[in-house]
């Protein structure tokens, strides 16, 4: 389950070193924004001694099922009208656009559903 408050707090803290191109780098202890979200929600990044793949962790968070609006998708460079998952958008923001965690937190604050 997504804990929006915990995710935003974790991304805005200085606790995590940012990583690009991979979910988690255990040697440098660096995380992508999806890994930070997972850690904030108590989701393990390591399974059977190996770093889990981004798709598995995104599925645990539900990021692979959440869709962003077409306007938001277009604003960050998606040109077609097909639905875009939050997982895809976060990978683009973190890895391609190199947004800092606090910028990603501001974005997630707008698009993540509020907790009930």
Backbone as XML, in Angstrom:
<?xml version="1.0"?>
<chain id="A" units="angstrom">
  <residue number="1" name="UNK">
    <atom name="N" x="0.839" y="-1.192" z="0.000"/>
    <atom name="CA" x="0.000" y="0.000" z="0.000"/>
    <atom name="C" x="0.878" y="1.248" z="0.000"/>
  </residue>
  <residue number="2" name="UNK">
    <atom name="N" x="0.454" y="2.222" z="-0.745"/>
    <atom name="CA" x="1.202" y="3.470" z="-0.838"/>
    <atom name="C" x="0.954" y="4.310" z="0.409"/>
  </residue>
  <residue number="3" name="UNK">
    <atom name="N" x="2.037" y="4.771" z="1.007"/>
    <atom name="CA" x="1.964" y="5.704" z="2.121"/>
    <atom name="C" x="2.504" y="7.036" z="1.598"/>
  </residue>
  <residue number="4" name="UNK">
    <atom name="N" x="1.601" y="7.848" z="1.073"/>
    <atom name="CA" x="1.985" y="9.087" z="0.402"/>
    <atom name="C" x="2.835" y="9.991" z="1.305"/>
  </residue>
  <residue number="5" name="UNK">
    <atom name="N" x="2.405" y="10.160" z="2.551"/>
    <atom name="CA" x="3.151" y="11.034" z="3.469"/>
    <atom name="C" x="4.579" y="10.547" z="3.665"/>
  </residue>
  <residue number="6" name="UNK">
    <atom name="N" x="4.725" y="9.240" z="3.860"/>
    <atom name="CA" x="6.058" y="8.674" z="4.085"/>
    <atom name="C" x="6.931" y="8.805" z="2.837"/>
  </residue>
  <residue number="7" name="UNK">
    <atom name="N" x="6.340" y="8.584" z="1.668"/>
    <atom name="CA" x="7.091" y="8.697" z="0.415"/>
    <atom name="C" x="7.581" y="10.128" z="0.218"/>
  </residue>
  <residue number="8" name="UNK">
    <atom name="N" x="6.698" y="11.093" z="0.394"/>
    <atom name="CA" x="7.089" y="12.497" z="0.207"/>
    <atom name="C" x="8.158" y="12.905" z="1.210"/>
  </residue>
  <residue number="9" name="UNK">
    <atom name="N" x="8.002" y="12.491" z="2.459"/>
    <atom name="CA" x="8.999" y="12.817" z="3.487"/>
    <atom name="C" x="10.356" y="12.193" z="3.152"/>
  </residue>
  <residue number="10" name="UNK">
    <atom name="N" x="10.350" y="10.942" z="2.705"/>
    <atom name="CA" x="11.611" y="10.266" z="2.376"/>
    <atom name="C" x="12.310" y="10.948" z="1.205"/>
  </residue>
  <residue number="11" name="UNK">
    <atom name="N" x="11.550" y="11.291" z="0.173"/>
    <atom name="CA" x="12.154" y="11.950" z="-0.987"/>
    <atom name="C" x="12.683" y="13.345" z="-0.643"/>
  </residue>
  <residue number="12" name="UNK">
    <atom name="N" x="12.070" y="13.999" z="0.306"/>
    <atom name="CA" x="12.499" y="15.351" z="0.677"/>
    <atom name="C" x="13.590" y="15.353" z="1.748"/>
  </residue>
  <residue number="13" name="UNK">
    <atom name="N" x="13.868" y="14.205" z="2.301"/>
    <atom name="CA" x="14.934" y="14.113" z="3.313"/>
    <atom name="C" x="16.284" y="14.063" z="2.592"/>
  </residue>
  <residue number="14" name="UNK">
    <atom name="N" x="17.330" y="14.184" z="3.339"/>
    <atom name="CA" x="18.668" y="14.045" z="2.764"/>
    <atom name="C" x="19.238" y="12.660" z="3.054"/>
  </residue>
  <residue number="15" name="UNK">
    <atom name="N" x="18.374" y="11.720" z="3.361"/>
    <atom name="CA" x="18.795" y="10.379" z="3.772"/>
    <atom name="C" x="19.296" y="9.532" z="2.605"/>
  </residue>
  <residue number="16" name="UNK">
    <atom name="N" x="18.804" y="9.786" z="1.387"/>
    <atom name="CA" x="19.071" y="8.905" z="0.252"/>
    <atom name="C" x="19.952" y="9.577" z="-0.798"/>
  </residue>
  <residue number="17" name="UNK">
    <atom name="N" x="20.958" y="8.827" z="-1.251"/>
    <atom name="CA" x="21.788" y="9.256" z="-2.369"/>
    <atom name="C" x="21.062" y="8.828" z="-3.646"/>
  </residue>
  <residue number="18" name="UNK">
    <atom name="N" x="21.019" y="9.711" z="-4.638"/>
    <atom name="CA" x="20.258" y="9.417" z="-5.854"/>
    <atom name="C" x="21.074" y="8.609" z="-6.854"/>
  </residue>
  <residue number="19" name="UNK">
    <atom name="N" x="20.396" y="7.641" z="-7.463"/>
    <atom name="CA" x="20.978" y="6.762" z="-8.466"/>
    <atom name="C" x="20.177" y="6.886" z="-9.754"/>
  </residue>
  <residue number="20" name="UNK">
    <atom name="N" x="20.827" y="6.713" z="-10.882"/>
    <atom name="CA" x="20.128" y="6.662" z="-12.163"/>
    <atom name="C" x="20.483" y="5.360" z="-12.870"/>
  </residue>
  <residue number="21" name="UNK">
    <atom name="N" x="19.544" y="4.856" z="-13.658"/>
    <atom name="CA" x="19.802" y="3.679" z="-14.461"/>
    <atom name="C" x="19.557" y="2.348" z="-13.778"/>
  </residue>
  <residue number="22" name="UNK">
    <atom name="N" x="19.295" y="2.371" z="-12.492"/>
    <atom name="CA" x="19.016" y="1.136" z="-11.757"/>
    <atom name="C" x="18.208" y="1.467" z="-10.522"/>
  </residue>
  <residue number="23" name="UNK">
    <atom name="N" x="17.445" y="0.502" z="-10.070"/>
    <atom name="CA" x="16.619" y="0.693" z="-8.875"/>
    <atom name="C" x="17.470" y="1.069" z="-7.666"/>
  </residue>
  <residue number="24" name="UNK">
    <atom name="N" x="18.512" y="0.274" z="-7.446"/>
    <atom name="CA" x="19.328" y="0.455" z="-6.254"/>
    <atom name="C" x="20.739" y="-0.025" z="-6.535"/>
  </residue>
  <residue number="25" name="UNK">
    <atom name="N" x="21.706" y="0.742" z="-6.107"/>
    <atom name="CA" x="23.112" y="0.369" z="-6.214"/>
    <atom name="C" x="23.625" y="0.081" z="-4.809"/>
  </residue>
  <residue number="26" name="UNK">
    <atom name="N" x="23.733" y="-1.203" z="-4.447"/>
    <atom name="CA" x="24.116" y="-1.543" z="-3.074"/>
    <atom name="C" x="25.546" y="-1.139" z="-2.712"/>
  </residue>
  <residue number="27" name="UNK">
    <atom name="N" x="26.416" y="-1.014" z="-3.702"/>
    <atom name="CA" x="27.806" y="-0.658" z="-3.419"/>
    <atom name="C" x="27.935" y="0.806" z="-3.027"/>
  </residue>
  <residue number="28" name="UNK">
    <atom name="N" x="27.178" y="1.667" z="-3.697"/>
    <atom name="CA" x="27.192" y="3.102" z="-3.380"/>
    <atom name="C" x="26.025" y="3.503" z="-2.493"/>
  </residue>
  <residue number="29" name="UNK">
    <atom name="N" x="25.174" y="2.538" z="-2.176"/>
    <atom name="CA" x="23.956" y="2.791" z="-1.386"/>
    <atom name="C" x="23.144" y="3.938" z="-1.989"/>
  </residue>
  <residue number="30" name="UNK">
    <atom name="N" x="22.954" y="3.861" z="-3.318"/>
    <atom name="CA" x="22.223" y="4.891" z="-4.056"/>
    <atom name="C" x="20.905" y="4.318" z="-4.565"/>
  </residue>
  <residue number="31" name="UNK">
    <atom name="N" x="19.864" y="5.136" z="-4.505"/>
    <atom name="CA" x="18.499" y="4.725" z="-4.843"/>
    <atom name="C" x="17.941" y="5.571" z="-5.983"/>
  </residue>
  <residue number="32" name="UNK">
    <atom name="N" x="17.080" y="4.976" z="-6.802"/>
    <atom name="CA" x="16.257" y="5.789" z="-7.698"/>
    <atom name="C" x="15.010" y="6.184" z="-6.900"/>
  </residue>
  <residue number="33" name="UNK">
    <atom name="N" x="14.175" y="7.034" z="-7.457"/>
    <atom name="CA" x="13.006" y="7.514" z="-6.719"/>
    <atom name="C" x="12.012" y="6.400" z="-6.397"/>
  </residue>
  <residue number="34" name="UNK">
    <atom name="N" x="11.949" y="5.375" z="-7.229"/>
    <atom name="CA" x="11.047" y="4.249" z="-6.955"/>
    <atom name="C" x="11.569" y="3.454" z="-5.769"/>
  </residue>
  <residue number="35" name="UNK">
    <atom name="N" x="12.873" y="3.309" z="-5.662"/>
    <atom name="CA" x="13.466" y="2.614" z="-4.518"/>
    <atom name="C" x="13.215" y="3.378" z="-3.222"/>
  </residue>
  <residue number="36" name="UNK">
    <atom name="N" x="13.318" y="4.696" z="-3.266"/>
    <atom name="CA" x="13.031" y="5.505" z="-2.077"/>
    <atom name="C" x="11.571" y="5.322" z="-1.666"/>
  </residue>
  <residue number="37" name="UNK">
    <atom name="N" x="10.674" y="5.346" z="-2.647"/>
    <atom name="CA" x="9.250" y="5.117" z="-2.360"/>
    <atom name="C" x="9.047" y="3.768" z="-1.683"/>
  </residue>
  <residue number="38" name="UNK">
    <atom name="N" x="9.713" y="2.756" z="-2.214"/>
    <atom name="CA" x="9.577" y="1.406" z="-1.660"/>
    <atom name="C" x="10.086" y="1.347" z="-0.221"/>
  </residue>
  <residue number="39" name="UNK">
    <atom name="N" x="11.245" y="1.908" z="0.008"/>
    <atom name="CA" x="11.809" y="1.901" z="1.361"/>
    <atom name="C" x="10.875" y="2.620" z="2.338"/>
  </residue>
  <residue number="40" name="UNK">
    <atom name="N" x="10.295" y="3.727" z="1.902"/>
    <atom name="CA" x="9.381" y="4.493" z="2.757"/>
    <atom name="C" x="8.131" y="3.691" z="3.102"/>
  </residue>
  <residue number="41" name="UNK">
    <atom name="N" x="7.761" y="2.759" z="2.240"/>
    <atom name="CA" x="6.567" y="1.928" z="2.453"/>
    <atom name="C" x="6.903" y="0.556" z="3.023"/>
  </residue>
  <residue number="42" name="UNK">
    <atom name="N" x="8.155" y="0.349" z="3.378"/>
    <atom name="CA" x="8.557" y="-0.919" z="3.981"/>
    <atom name="C" x="8.694" y="-2.071" z="2.999"/>
  </residue>
  <residue number="43" name="UNK">
    <atom name="N" x="8.913" y="-1.769" z="1.737"/>
    <atom name="CA" x="9.059" y="-2.797" z="0.705"/>
    <atom name="C" x="10.551" y="-3.079" z="0.511"/>
  </residue>
  <residue number="44" name="UNK">
    <atom name="N" x="10.913" y="-4.353" z="0.564"/>
    <atom name="CA" x="12.308" y="-4.765" z="0.428"/>
    <atom name="C" x="12.818" y="-4.567" z="-0.994"/>
  </residue>
  <residue number="45" name="UNK">
    <atom name="N" x="14.062" y="-4.103" z="-1.088"/>
    <atom name="CA" x="14.718" y="-3.945" z="-2.384"/>
    <atom name="C" x="15.581" y="-5.153" z="-2.728"/>
  </residue>
  <residue number="46" name="UNK">
    <atom name="N" x="15.942" y="-5.912" z="-1.709"/>
    <atom name="CA" x="16.801" y="-7.084" z="-1.879"/>
    <atom name="C" x="15.969" y="-8.332" z="-1.605"/>
  </residue>
  <residue number="47" name="UNK">
    <atom name="N" x="16.094" y="-9.315" z="-2.481"/>
    <atom name="CA" x="15.402" y="-10.586" z="-2.288"/>
    <atom name="C" x="16.356" y="-11.700" z="-2.707"/>
  </residue>
  <residue number="48" name="UNK">
    <atom name="N" x="16.524" y="-12.680" z="-1.835"/>
    <atom name="CA" x="17.434" y="-13.794" z="-2.099"/>
    <atom name="C" x="18.838" y="-13.299" z="-2.423"/>
  </residue>
  <residue number="49" name="UNK">
    <atom name="N" x="19.261" y="-12.239" z="-1.737"/>
    <atom name="CA" x="20.607" y="-11.715" z="-1.919"/>
    <atom name="C" x="20.822" y="-10.872" z="-3.159"/>
  </residue>
  <residue number="50" name="UNK">
    <atom name="N" x="19.774" y="-10.644" z="-3.930"/>
    <atom name="CA" x="19.875" y="-9.868" z="-5.171"/>
    <atom name="C" x="18.950" y="-8.654" z="-5.124"/>
  </residue>
  <residue number="51" name="UNK">
    <atom name="N" x="19.357" y="-7.579" z="-5.806"/>
    <atom name="CA" x="18.493" y="-6.407" z="-5.942"/>
    <atom name="C" x="17.323" y="-6.795" z="-6.834"/>
  </residue>
  <residue number="52" name="UNK">
    <atom name="N" x="16.119" y="-6.519" z="-6.368"/>
    <atom name="CA" x="14.913" y="-6.816" z="-7.157"/>
    <atom name="C" x="14.847" y="-5.890" z="-8.376"/>
  </residue>
  <residue number="53" name="UNK">
    <atom name="N" x="14.096" y="-6.299" z="-9.384"/>
    <atom name="CA" x="13.972" y="-5.454" z="-10.575"/>
    <atom name="C" x="12.945" y="-4.340" z="-10.312"/>
  </residue>
  <residue number="54" name="UNK">
    <atom name="N" x="13.103" y="-3.265" z="-11.037"/>
    <atom name="CA" x="12.233" y="-2.097" z="-10.880"/>
    <atom name="C" x="10.768" y="-2.457" z="-11.098"/>
  </residue>
  <residue number="55" name="UNK">
    <atom name="N" x="10.486" y="-3.290" z="-12.086"/>
    <atom name="CA" x="9.103" y="-3.656" z="-12.393"/>
    <atom name="C" x="8.427" y="-4.361" z="-11.218"/>
  </residue>
  <residue number="56" name="UNK">
    <atom name="N" x="9.148" y="-5.224" z="-10.530"/>
    <atom name="CA" x="8.583" y="-5.929" z="-9.366"/>
    <atom name="C" x="8.249" y="-4.951" z="-8.240"/>
  </residue>
  <residue number="57" name="UNK">
    <atom name="N" x="9.185" y="-4.066" z="-7.957"/>
    <atom name="CA" x="8.995" y="-3.106" z="-6.871"/>
    <atom name="C" x="7.881" y="-2.121" z="-7.225"/>
  </residue>
  <residue number="58" name="UNK">
    <atom name="N" x="7.835" y="-1.682" z="-8.471"/>
    <atom name="CA" x="6.754" y="-0.795" z="-8.920"/>
    <atom name="C" x="5.398" y="-1.467" z="-8.777"/>
  </residue>
  <residue number="59" name="UNK">
    <atom name="N" x="5.353" y="-2.766" z="-9.075"/>
    <atom name="CA" x="4.100" y="-3.512" z="-8.921"/>
    <atom name="C" x="3.698" y="-3.579" z="-7.448"/>
  </residue>
  <residue number="60" name="UNK">
    <atom name="N" x="4.666" y="-3.783" z="-6.568"/>
    <atom name="CA" x="4.367" y="-3.796" z="-5.127"/>
    <atom name="C" x="3.781" y="-2.462" z="-4.670"/>
  </residue>
  <residue number="61" name="UNK">
    <atom name="N" x="4.277" y="-1.377" z="-5.248"/>
    <atom name="CA" x="3.785" y="-0.038" z="-4.910"/>
    <atom name="C" x="2.475" y="0.301" z="-5.624"/>
  </residue>
  <residue number="62" name="UNK">
    <atom name="N" x="2.203" y="-0.383" z="-6.720"/>
    <atom name="CA" x="1.042" y="-0.052" z="-7.544"/>
    <atom name="C" x="1.346" y="1.012" z="-8.581"/>
  </residue>
  <residue number="63" name="UNK">
    <atom name="N" x="2.613" y="1.406" z="-8.705"/>
    <atom name="CA" x="3.000" y="2.438" z="-9.670"/>
    <atom name="C" x="2.796" y="1.967" z="-11.115"/>
  </residue>
  <residue number="64" name="UNK">
    <atom name="N" x="2.785" y="0.666" z="-11.325"/>
    <atom name="CA" x="2.596" y="0.143" z="-12.676"/>
    <atom name="C" x="1.124" y="0.167" z="-13.097"/>
  </residue>
  <residue number="65" name="UNK">
    <atom name="N" x="0.223" y="0.441" z="-12.159"/>
    <atom name="CA" x="-1.208" y="0.503" z="-12.476"/>
    <atom name="C" x="-1.756" y="1.927" z="-12.451"/>
  </residue>
  <residue number="66" name="UNK">
    <atom name="N" x="-1.075" y="2.822" z="-11.747"/>
    <atom name="CA" x="-1.522" y="4.216" z="-11.699"/>
    <atom name="C" x="-1.177" y="4.899" z="-13.016"/>
  </residue>
  <residue number="67" name="UNK">
    <atom name="N" x="-2.132" y="5.610" z="-13.572"/>
    <atom name="CA" x="-1.941" y="6.323" z="-14.835"/>
    <atom name="C" x="-1.872" y="7.825" z="-14.563"/>
  </residue>
  <residue number="68" name="UNK">
    <atom name="N" x="-1.079" y="8.495" z="-15.371"/>
    <atom name="CA" x="-1.043" y="9.954" z="-15.289"/>
    <atom name="C" x="-1.887" y="10.508" z="-16.430"/>
  </residue>
  <residue number="69" name="UNK">
    <atom name="N" x="-2.332" y="11.739" z="-16.256"/>
    <atom name="CA" x="-3.184" y="12.338" z="-17.282"/>
    <atom name="C" x="-2.391" y="12.540" z="-18.574"/>
  </residue>
  <residue number="70" name="UNK">
    <atom name="N" x="-3.112" y="12.612" z="-19.676"/>
    <atom name="CA" x="-2.467" y="12.825" z="-20.977"/>
    <atom name="C" x="-1.722" y="14.155" z="-21.000"/>
  </residue>
  <residue number="71" name="UNK">
    <atom name="N" x="-2.276" y="15.176" z="-20.337"/>
    <atom name="CA" x="-1.614" y="16.488" z="-20.293"/>
    <atom name="C" x="-0.265" y="16.392" z="-19.581"/>
  </residue>
  <residue number="72" name="UNK">
    <atom name="N" x="-0.250" y="15.704" z="-18.466"/>
    <atom name="CA" x="1.013" y="15.537" z="-17.732"/>
    <atom name="C" x="1.995" y="14.730" z="-18.573"/>
  </residue>
  <residue number="73" name="UNK">
    <atom name="N" x="1.516" y="13.655" z="-19.176"/>
    <atom name="CA" x="2.385" y="12.815" z="-20.005"/>
    <atom name="C" x="3.000" y="13.625" z="-21.146"/>
  </residue>
  <residue number="74" name="UNK">
    <atom name="N" x="2.188" y="14.429" z="-21.819"/>
    <atom name="CA" x="2.702" y="15.260" z="-22.919"/>
    <atom name="C" x="3.705" y="16.297" z="-22.409"/>
  </residue>
  <residue number="75" name="UNK">
    <atom name="N" x="3.460" y="16.837" z="-21.223"/>
    <atom name="CA" x="4.339" y="17.882" z="-20.698"/>
    <atom name="C" x="5.745" y="17.366" z="-20.407"/>
  </residue>
  <residue number="76" name="UNK">
    <atom name="N" x="5.887" y="16.054" z="-20.246"/>
    <atom name="CA" x="7.231" y="15.526" z="-20.002"/>
    <atom name="C" x="7.763" y="14.728" z="-21.189"/>
  </residue>
  <residue number="77" name="UNK">
    <atom name="N" x="7.126" y="14.892" z="-22.350"/>
    <atom name="CA" x="7.696" y="14.356" z="-23.567"/>
    <atom name="C" x="7.048" y="13.135" z="-24.177"/>
  </residue>
  <residue number="78" name="UNK">
    <atom name="N" x="5.979" y="12.623" z="-23.586"/>
    <atom name="CA" x="5.274" y="11.498" z="-24.218"/>
    <atom name="C" x="4.366" y="12.074" z="-25.294"/>
  </residue>
  <residue number="79" name="UNK">
    <atom name="N" x="4.525" y="11.593" z="-26.528"/>
    <atom name="CA" x="3.813" y="12.228" z="-27.639"/>
    <atom name="C" x="2.526" y="11.526" z="-28.046"/>
  </residue>
  <residue number="80" name="UNK">
    <atom name="N" x="2.370" y="10.259" z="-27.711"/>
    <atom name="CA" x="1.142" y="9.582" z="-28.142"/>
    <atom name="C" x="0.052" y="9.735" z="-27.079"/>
  </residue>
  <residue number="81" name="UNK">
    <atom name="N" x="-1.104" y="9.276" z="-27.396"/>
    <atom name="CA" x="-2.229" y="9.417" z="-26.477"/>
    <atom name="C" x="-2.504" y="8.159" z="-25.668"/>
  </residue>
  <residue number="82" name="UNK">
    <atom name="N" x="-1.573" y="7.188" z="-25.713"/>
    <atom name="CA" x="-1.820" y="5.985" z="-24.918"/>
    <atom name="C" x="-1.585" y="6.290" z="-23.437"/>
  </residue>
  <residue number="83" name="UNK">
    <atom name="N" x="-2.231" y="5.511" z="-22.588"/>
    <atom name="CA" x="-2.040" y="5.726" z="-21.152"/>
    <atom name="C" x="-0.578" y="5.509" z="-20.750"/>
  </residue>
  <residue number="84" name="UNK">
    <atom name="N" x="-0.117" y="6.332" z="-19.847"/>
    <atom name="CA" x="1.263" y="6.257" z="-19.364"/>
    <atom name="C" x="1.217" y="5.957" z="-17.875"/>
  </residue>
  <residue number="85" name="UNK">
    <atom name="N" x="1.997" y="4.968" z="-17.453"/>
    <atom name="CA" x="2.005" y="4.602" z="-16.036"/>
    <atom name="C" x="2.887" y="5.552" z="-15.240"/>
  </residue>
  <residue number="86" name="UNK">
    <atom name="N" x="2.578" y="5.635" z="-13.965"/>
    <atom name="CA" x="3.406" y="6.428" z="-13.062"/>
    <atom name="C" x="4.825" y="5.870" z="-13.033"/>
  </residue>
  <residue number="87" name="UNK">
    <atom name="N" x="4.948" y="4.558" z="-13.114"/>
    <atom name="CA" x="6.279" y="3.925" z="-13.156"/>
    <atom name="C" x="7.111" y="4.498" z="-14.304"/>
  </residue>
  <residue number="88" name="UNK">
    <atom name="N" x="6.559" y="4.554" z="-15.503"/>
    <atom name="CA" x="7.282" y="5.074" z="-16.670"/>
    <atom name="C" x="7.669" y="6.538" z="-16.489"/>
  </residue>
  <residue number="89" name="UNK">
    <atom name="N" x="6.738" y="7.313" z="-15.975"/>
    <atom name="CA" x="7.007" y="8.738" z="-15.772"/>
    <atom name="C" x="8.134" y="8.932" z="-14.756"/>
  </residue>
  <residue number="90" name="UNK">
    <atom name="N" x="8.099" y="8.181" z="-13.670"/>
    <atom name="CA" x="9.135" y="8.334" z="-12.643"/>
    <atom name="C" x="10.511" y="7.925" z="-13.165"/>
  </residue>
  <residue number="91" name="UNK">
    <atom name="N" x="10.559" y="6.888" z="-13.981"/>
    <atom name="CA" x="11.838" y="6.492" z="-14.582"/>
    <atom name="C" x="12.352" y="7.613" z="-15.480"/>
  </residue>
  <residue number="92" name="UNK">
    <atom name="N" x="11.466" y="8.217" z="-16.260"/>
    <atom name="CA" x="11.856" y="9.335" z="-17.131"/>
    <atom name="C" x="12.372" y="10.515" z="-16.311"/>
  </residue>
  <residue number="93" name="UNK">
    <atom name="N" x="11.650" y="10.889" z="-15.280"/>
    <atom name="CA" x="12.054" y="12.039" z="-14.466"/>
    <atom name="C" x="13.375" y="11.793" z="-13.748"/>
  </residue>
  <residue number="94" name="UNK">
    <atom name="N" x="13.535" y="10.591" z="-13.201"/>
    <atom name="CA" x="14.741" y="10.265" z="-12.432"/>
    <atom name="C" x="15.951" y="10.034" z="-13.340"/>
  </residue>
  <residue number="95" name="UNK">
    <atom name="N" x="15.785" y="9.213" z="-14.375"/>
    <atom name="CA" x="16.931" y="8.778" z="-15.170"/>
    <atom name="C" x="17.240" y="9.679" z="-16.359"/>
  </residue>
  <residue number="96" name="UNK">
    <atom name="N" x="16.212" y="10.120" z="-17.074"/>
    <atom name="CA" x="16.448" y="10.912" z="-18.289"/>
    <atom name="C" x="16.547" y="12.403" z="-17.991"/>
  </residue>
  <residue number="97" name="UNK">
    <atom name="N" x="15.607" y="12.895" z="-17.218"/>
    <atom name="CA" x="15.589" y="14.328" z="-16.931"/>
    <atom name="C" x="16.446" y="14.686" z="-15.722"/>
  </residue>
  <residue number="98" name="UNK">
    <atom name="N" x="16.835" y="13.674" z="-14.971"/>
    <atom name="CA" x="17.700" y="13.857" z="-13.794"/>
    <atom name="C" x="17.112" y="14.834" z="-12.767"/>
  </residue>
  <residue number="99" name="UNK">
    <atom name="N" x="15.778" y="14.738" z="-12.595"/>
    <atom name="CA" x="15.156" y="15.546" z="-11.551"/>
    <atom name="C" x="15.683" y="15.098" z="-10.196"/>
  </residue>
  <residue number="100" name="UNK">
    <atom name="N" x="15.853" y="16.045" z="-9.309"/>
    <atom name="CA" x="16.257" y="15.758" z="-7.929"/>
    <atom name="C" x="15.057" y="15.195" z="-7.178"/>
  </residue>
  <residue number="101" name="UNK">
    <atom name="N" x="15.342" y="14.503" z="-6.079"/>
    <atom name="CA" x="14.273" y="13.872" z="-5.307"/>
    <atom name="C" x="13.218" y="14.868" z="-4.826"/>
  </residue>
  <residue number="102" name="UNK">
    <atom name="N" x="13.623" y="16.072" z="-4.444"/>
    <atom name="CA" x="12.620" y="17.036" z="-3.964"/>
    <atom name="C" x="11.690" y="17.473" z="-5.101"/>
  </residue>
  <residue number="103" name="UNK">
    <atom name="N" x="12.198" y="17.556" z="-6.326"/>
    <atom name="CA" x="11.346" y="17.874" z="-7.475"/>
    <atom name="C" x="10.370" y="16.726" z="-7.755"/>
  </residue>
  <residue number="104" name="UNK">
    <atom name="N" x="10.858" y="15.503" z="-7.636"/>
    <atom name="CA" x="10.000" y="14.337" z="-7.842"/>
    <atom name="C" x="8.936" y="14.271" z="-6.757"/>
  </residue>
  <residue number="105" name="UNK">
    <atom name="N" x="9.301" y="14.631" z="-5.535"/>
    <atom name="CA" x="8.317" y="14.673" z="-4.438"/>
    <atom name="C" x="7.211" y="15.678" z="-4.745"/>
  </residue>
  <residue number="106" name="UNK">
    <atom name="N" x="7.572" y="16.845" z="-5.257"/>
    <atom name="CA" x="6.563" y="17.849" z="-5.619"/>
    <atom name="C" x="5.612" y="17.291" z="-6.689"/>
  </residue>
  <residue number="107" name="UNK">
    <atom name="N" x="6.169" y="16.581" z="-7.658"/>
    <atom name="CA" x="5.348" y="15.968" z="-8.695"/>
    <atom name="C" x="4.424" y="14.904" z="-8.100"/>
  </residue>
  <residue number="108" name="UNK">
    <atom name="N" x="4.970" y="14.028" z="-7.268"/>
    <atom name="CA" x="4.162" y="12.962" z="-6.661"/>
    <atom name="C" x="3.085" y="13.517" z="-5.760"/>
  </residue>
  <residue number="109" name="UNK">
    <atom name="N" x="3.353" y="14.632" z="-5.131"/>
    <atom name="CA" x="2.337" y="15.255" z="-4.274"/>
    <atom name="C" x="1.094" y="15.593" z="-5.082"/>
  </residue>
  <residue number="110" name="UNK">
    <atom name="N" x="1.278" y="15.944" z="-6.344"/>
    <atom name="CA" x="0.150" y="16.272" z="-7.215"/>
    <atom name="C" x="-0.553" y="15.050" z="-7.766"/>
  </residue>
  <residue number="111" name="UNK">
    <atom name="N" x="0.193" y="13.973" z="-8.063"/>
    <atom name="CA" x="-0.414" y="12.854" z="-8.792"/>
    <atom name="C" x="-0.778" y="11.625" z="-7.950"/>
  </residue>
  <residue number="112" name="UNK">
    <atom name="N" x="-0.126" y="11.440" z="-6.804"/>
    <atom name="CA" x="-0.474" y="10.276" z="-5.980"/>
    <atom name="C" x="-1.828" y="10.490" z="-5.317"/>
  </residue>
  <residue number="113" name="UNK">
    <atom name="N" x="-2.622" y="9.440" z="-5.244"/>
    <atom name="CA" x="-3.916" y="9.595" z="-4.556"/>
    <atom name="C" x="-3.694" y="9.869" z="-3.074"/>
  </residue>
  <residue number="114" name="UNK">
    <atom name="N" x="-4.594" y="10.639" z="-2.496"/>
    <atom name="CA" x="-4.530" y="10.896" z="-1.061"/>
    <atom name="C" x="-4.898" y="9.636" z="-0.305"/>
  </residue>
  <residue number="115" name="UNK">
    <atom name="N" x="-4.335" y="9.519" z="0.879"/>
    <atom name="CA" x="-4.629" y="8.360" z="1.717"/>
    <atom name="C" x="-5.998" y="8.508" z="2.339"/>
  </residue>
  <residue number="116" name="UNK">
    <atom name="N" x="-6.640" y="7.399" z="2.542"/>
    <atom name="CA" x="-7.971" y="7.408" z="3.141"/>
    <atom name="C" x="-7.933" y="6.784" z="4.507"/>
  </residue>
</chain>
